Amino acid sequence: LLIPPRNITHALLPSYDYIIVGGGVAGLVVANRLSEDEGVTVLVLEAGELDSSSAAVTVPGLIGHGFPPAYNWNFTTAPQAFLDNNTRDYGQGHVVGGGSILNGAVMTRGSRADYDAWQALGNPGWDWHGLLPYFKKSERFSMEDVPPERAAALHIRPDMSMHGTDGPLQVGYPNFLYNQSTNFLRGLSELGVPLLPDPNAGVGVGAMIVPASIMARNQSRADSRRAYLDPVLHRPNLHLAIQQTVTRILVGSSATSSMAVPRVGKLARAYGVEVILAAGAIISPALLQVSGIGPAALLRELNVSVRVDLPGVGQNLQDHAMVGAFYNYTKPDLFSTSSLTGDSLARAKDEYLTNRTGPWTTPLISTVAFPPLALLLTTPNSTVPTTAAHLLPTLANLTDPSTAKQHLPDSDPSILRGYTAQLRALHRLLNHHRRASPALEIMADSVGTLTLSVQHPLSRGTVRALAADLLLVPAAEPGSGSASAGRMARTIAVDPRYCAHAADCALLVRGLRLNRRVVATRAMQELVPRPGAPWARAGPSPSSLSSSGDGGDDEDEDDEALLLAAVRLHVRTGFHASGSTSMLPRDRGGVVGPRLVVYGTRNLRVVDAGVMPLVVGAHVQAAVYAVAEKVGAPRVLPDGFGADVSFRRRR
Ligand SMILES: Cc1cc2nc3c(=O)[nH]c(=O)nc-3n(C[C@H](O)[C@H](O)[C@H](O)COP(=O)(O)OP(=O)(O)OC[C@H]3O[C@@H](n4cnc5c(N)ncnc54)[C@H](O)[C@@H]3O)c2cc1C
């Protein structure tokens, strides 16, 4: 049952078995699975609206052309003290389907080592083997649009034992790819990077055409709404209330007096035997904090009474810091996304609408490489003690216990213990001799951008509520998107602390150097790349453009300083917020245990990207779907426990 705002007063049941806060990726998976049992009632409260199935959302070829402002929470980060002191936009989905409505549709699981690290950090059952059945359960994988000769040419050879073929979420390949994809793959091969036949079979290091969350048959976006909600919304035991912004969780059946004073609309309440927070890695921790679950000192500052002192709530925030370098491909008559103007655009649109073929079927990013760490660490002939040369060994040897204290100086001892354990786990997974997880990703588009992103950041950020009432402040610009989204985006401080650990920026510097080697390969030179910025160009020595070595003369301090300055200026979000409500033991700064129940509560779970203790070395949505599938089974709760949710009722 869909409950629009006008029906909210009379359509809600007096109580539900489960209330899910947030109908994004994880929330809709859990709603679907829980409501399979006709005997339980499920309410999803979602702040956003249903998307209108416009081309901006559904057409893969339009990814990267912006999304409707109403579907974005429009967060802005705190000034980034370790970069250039400027803020960054920080987009998050504010719409039924959450991030899956806006995202780039890249579908990668990451490496076996990523999940084995989750288990090793104190989470039994969360290793690769524990997750694999749920990756498969979520997925309807298809090679329908990849003829065998094309698959062979592009090295696409999925291991079908690793894939699901009857799950809700369609995963496949676009039936069009720009020729530049093969140049990139050939270029990476020249550098010795292996081509991965199936990036989702547990080995994540290599270069590849990535599968996408698109529907094979009609080549349009596959998202959590269309996969998990639309087919089951008719279930009488599943209620979805849209445009309802949850402001607080009232844990325990007697906690009715702490409702916020409404500033806009009216506050309403819903009662559930169990509440599942699935509001994403930014808002879930803030909701816990204003509900009295979080670091006691912060809660006191907010004037919120402490129900559970949990230092980890809002700590350990991770993201894949990202920086793009432009190598304008100037080959005459090259067909790329920038060719799609005028008649060419009209033809692409017509072809897509008529046959579901052509350039509109392909997402912005379809070709990527996760190079081996060794390729980034080797600095033949380098004699200059540069930032990168100094810091990259940190990635190879992360076991120095002083690192944690240096990086998180004023943290609770439990947070320090957790971070130290993470560094140890990172050391293992980055250096695993056969099945390492990658340190860096290079994403190639069709016009010449090679975007780098740090896969296993050492920096840790924070999320912090700024007021007990998350709808306290007025929206920044009335009329730009949703008023409640604007308000909440300004009462939550998001500080990713990009490059707080200098090794992250150093790795990006090293990535920029690797980019130069990539564009200097024979295969990439066919595209006639022309660097779009002075820092994207080779350093002082022309020898740096040779594909045979990474350094030599160009590894001088000027070049290093130029690259580092460029990185500091251009780093932005990789859209992979995670870790802020980590699944870790409580004495390691954890917020939830392996069943994703919040410590100190019995009927409150968090199920979203925030629970990843270490962000995976890949695009993260596949992991979020799998996590939600794994915990989507109903739980039996003791009698007498209940939780209320208070939310802003929209008139
Ligand atoms: C622009 C963009 C591009 C991305 N590209 C990729 C990609 O190509 N590949 C990939 O793997 N991943 C990508 N991601 C990441 C991926 O989409 C997210 O990791 C994923 O959506 C996280 O799922 P979640 O369930 O944790 O949160 P979300 O999907 O963000 O869902 C949270 C939901 O909760 C709702 N909500 C929040 N607060 C409240 C409240 N107070 N009351 C009610 N409802 C609330 C939100 O509106 C939202 O619908 C991208 C993300 C973005 C934003």
The ligand as a Gaussian input file, in Angstrom:
#p B3LYP/6-31G(d) Opt

LIG

0 1
 C       25.458000      10.081000      -7.224000
 C       25.779000       8.682000      -6.731000
 C       26.465000       7.808000      -7.582000
 C       26.770000       6.518000      -7.141000
 N       27.297000       5.614000      -8.031000
 C       27.430000       4.317000      -7.670000
 C       27.784000       3.318000      -8.621000
 O       27.925000       3.573000      -9.823000
 N       27.924000       2.044000      -8.167000
 C       27.745000       1.706000      -6.872000
 O       27.937000       0.544000      -6.526000
 N       27.351000       2.616000      -5.953000
 C       27.164000       3.905000      -6.330000
 N       26.712000       4.826000      -5.423000
 C       26.529000       4.405000      -4.028000
 C       25.241000       3.651000      -3.758000
 O       24.164000       4.133000      -4.501000
 C       24.983000       3.763000      -2.244000
 O       26.060000       3.166000      -1.585000
 C       23.712000       3.082000      -1.797000
 O       22.601000       3.732000      -2.360000
 C       23.618000       3.107000      -0.268000
 O       22.455000       2.454000       0.124000
 P       21.791000       2.748000       1.540000
 O       20.629000       1.871000       1.642000
 O       22.835000       2.709000       2.554000
 O       21.342000       4.285000       1.458000
 P       20.460000       5.044000       0.391000
 O       20.327000       4.252000      -0.849000
 O       21.024000       6.405000       0.296000
 O       19.033000       5.093000       1.072000
 C       18.719000       5.859000       2.204000
 C       17.275000       6.276000       2.082000
 O       16.822000       6.777000       3.322000
 C       16.042000       7.932000       3.101000
 N       16.121000       8.736000       4.317000
 C       17.216000       9.317000       4.834000
 N       16.903000       9.976000       5.961000
 C       15.589000       9.799000       6.169000
 C       14.702000      10.242000       7.177000
 N       15.132000      10.992000       8.182000
 N       13.396000       9.892000       7.092000
 C       12.970000       9.121000       6.065000
 N       13.775000       8.690000       5.074000
 C       15.073000       9.015000       5.129000
 C       16.709000       8.582000       1.902000
 O       15.855000       9.511000       1.288000
 C       17.047000       7.388000       1.053000
 O       16.001000       7.023000       0.208000
 C       26.414000       6.122000      -5.824000
 C       25.744000       7.005000      -4.973000
 C       25.422000       8.279000      -5.416000
 C       24.690000       9.206000      -4.492000

